[in-house]
Amino acid sequence: MSEQRTALVTGGGSGIGRAIAQRLAQDGFATAVLDLNGDAAEQVAEESRQKGHESAAFGGVDVYDRAHPEATAEAVDEDGWLHTGDLGTLDGRGHLRIVGRKKDMFLVGGFNAYPAEIEGFLLRHPAVAQVAVIGVPDARMGQVGKAFVERHGPVTEAELIGWAHERMAGFKVPRSVEFREELPLSATGKVMKDHLR
């Protein structure tokens, strides 16, 4: 059985993106995920097939930050691949689902816990307006989840944890909940988890 090499390049379609797509196809990538600004993936894939490539990937992301060469060196490996820190899974149809960030993942008794997934479950509770989950030390499990929650309705810590136990695997359920009037947000509206640690 041969190994299937998959390329994921995101960003706007551009001349640079087309060059990246052709290079990846020449390098033997059998599958690619396209993220184009307005271009239909099927049309681009057909153009690539007509040129003799199995598939293509598009981009246009400048991964070389001249103002921060140290950060670039950490993020881009010796082969020129950008490591974003995103974690994902491919389903049976080849669709990529981002499940979180590598730096946010924590281990609960040897199981990978992804805060974005846990937060998604907790946001389904009618009293939860905003939530952030982090891993905190635990003597028995190594780490466990702790949820920071903004409420927009009445719910206690015990009620929310009980509700979560009914909907997700036990290792994913936060062991504690801290209610906050508001969570610290960046200028782009993302929760600044480093302020919660």
Solvent accessible surface area in square Angstrom, and as a share of the most:
residue,aa,sasa,rsa
1,M,246,1.10
2,S,100,0.65
3,E,150,0.67
4,Q,117,0.52
5,R,104,0.38
6,T,52,0.30
7,A,1,0.01
8,L,74,0.37
9,V,23,0.13
10,T,64,0.37
11,G,24,0.23
12,G,23,0.22
13,G,35,0.33
14,S,45,0.29
15,G,60,0.58
16,I,119,0.60
17,G,0,0.00
18,R,98,0.36
19,A,58,0.45
20,I,52,0.26
21,A,3,0.02
22,Q,70,0.31
23,R,152,0.55
24,L,13,0.07
25,A,15,0.12
26,Q,128,0.57
27,D,57,0.30
28,G,48,0.46
29,F,15,0.06
30,A,44,0.34
31,T,40,0.23
32,A,22,0.17
33,V,41,0.23
34,L,36,0.18
35,D,62,0.32
36,L,24,0.12
37,N,121,0.62
38,G,82,0.79
39,D,59,0.31
40,A,50,0.39
41,A,43,0.33
42,E,132,0.59
43,Q,109,0.49
44,V,4,0.02
45,A,19,0.15
46,E,72,0.32
47,E,56,0.25
48,S,9,0.06
49,R,122,0.45
50,Q,136,0.61
51,K,127,0.54
52,G,66,0.64
53,H,31,0.14
54,E,125,0.56
55,S,19,0.12
56,A,7,0.05
57,A,0,0.00
58,F,5,0.02
59,G,0,0.00
60,G,34,0.33
61,V,69,0.40
62,D,106,0.55
63,V,31,0.18
64,Y,120,0.46
65,D,66,0.34
66,R,204,0.75
67,A,79,0.61
68,H,103,0.46
69,P,76,0.48
70,E,122,0.54
71,A,57,0.45
72,T,20,0.12
73,A,75,0.58
74,E,151,0.68
75,A,30,0.23
76,V,17,0.10
77,D,45,0.24
78,E,166,0.74
79,D,112,0.58
80,G,37,0.35
81,W,96,0.34
82,L,69,0.34
83,H,112,0.50
84,T,72,0.42
85,G,27,0.26
86,D,65,0.34
87,L,43,0.21
88,G,39,0.37
89,T,72,0.42
90,L,96,0.48
91,D,71,0.37
92,G,88,0.85
93,R,189,0.69
94,G,31,0.30
95,H,99,0.44
96,L,60,0.30
97,R,135,0.49
98,I,94,0.48
99,V,12,0.07
100,G,7,0.07
101,R,88,0.32
102,K,136,0.57
103,K,157,0.67
104,D,24,0.13
105,M,56,0.25
106,F,7,0.03
107,L,86,0.43
108,V,0,0.00
109,G,42,0.41
110,G,65,0.62
111,F,116,0.48
112,N,68,0.35
113,A,0,0.00
114,Y,48,0.18
115,P,2,0.01
116,A,53,0.41
117,E,40,0.18
118,I,1,0.00
119,E,25,0.11
120,G,32,0.30
121,F,43,0.18
122,L,1,0.01
123,L,83,0.41
124,R,165,0.60
125,H,23,0.10
126,P,105,0.66
127,A,6,0.05
128,V,5,0.03
129,A,46,0.36
130,Q,52,0.23
131,V,6,0.03
132,A,0,0.00
133,V,0,0.00
134,I,4,0.02
135,G,14,0.14
136,V,36,0.21
137,P,122,0.77
138,D,47,0.24
139,A,119,0.92
140,R,198,0.72
141,M,43,0.19
142,G,47,0.45
143,Q,60,0.27
144,V,9,0.05
145,G,1,0.01
146,K,47,0.20
147,A,0,0.00
148,F,4,0.02
149,V,0,0.00
150,E,35,0.16
151,R,115,0.42
152,H,122,0.55
153,G,23,0.22
154,P,132,0.83
155,V,7,0.04
156,T,73,0.42
157,E,70,0.31
158,A,80,0.62
159,E,100,0.45
160,L,1,0.01
161,I,34,0.17
162,G,32,0.31
163,W,39,0.14
164,A,0,0.00
165,H,101,0.45
166,E,134,0.60
167,R,108,0.39
168,M,18,0.08
169,A,48,0.37
170,G,39,0.38
171,F,46,0.19
172,K,35,0.15
173,V,0,0.00
174,P,2,0.01
175,R,94,0.34
176,S,37,0.24
177,V,14,0.08
178,E,57,0.26
179,F,55,0.23
180,R,81,0.30
181,E,172,0.77
182,E,132,0.59
183,L,5,0.02
184,P,33,0.21
185,L,84,0.42
186,S,38,0.24
187,A,116,0.90
188,T,114,0.66
189,G,44,0.42
190,K,147,0.62
191,V,32,0.18
192,M,58,0.26
193,K,31,0.13
194,D,99,0.52
195,H,111,0.49
196,L,12,0.06
197,R,153,0.56
